[in-house]
Amino acid sequence: MENAATENLSGTPARLRRLNIGPRLTASFLIIVVLMGAVDFIAAWQFKHIEVSAHRFYQVDQKSLAVMRAHVDLTKRTVTVETRKRNEGGEHP
């Protein structure tokens, strides 16, 4: 009689070696499907976190844009006022 170590050179457990190819393929397919479902769940969860972060960046970007617009408007008004003062001062000595 052969030793159990010499019988199992592939490293496959004895319980799995007794199964026919059909049940082995079915079990492998089900494992793959379960793993794919788990990966899909994790990806959807990560997309939700990305969406939340993107929304925060959008809000901050909108505030920054409003501040920049106010700064540009203030600068334009300052330049306009200074130009009018120079024009009025130049016309009436």
C-alpha positions, 0 to 999 in steps of 0.5 A, a space after each residue: 500500500 502506498 503512503 498518503 504523501 506519495 499518492 497526493 503529489 499535486 497537493 490536492 486534498 483527498 476529499 476533492 480528489 474523490 469528486 468528479 470533474 462536474 462538481 469540481 467545475 461547479 464549485 469553481 464556477 460558484 467561487 468565481 461568481 461569489 468573488 466577482 460579486 464581492 469585487 463589484 460590491 467593493 468597487 461600488 462602495 469605492 465609487 460612492 466615496 469618490 463621488 462624495 469627495 468629488 462633490 466636496 471638491 466641486 463645492 470648494 471650487 465654486 466658493 473659490 470661483 466666487 472669490 476670484 470673480 469678486 476680486 476681478 470685479 473689485 480690481 476692474 472697478 479700482 482701475 476704472 475709478 483711477 482712470 476716471 480720476 486721471 482723465 478728470 484731473 488732466 482735462 481740468 488743470 
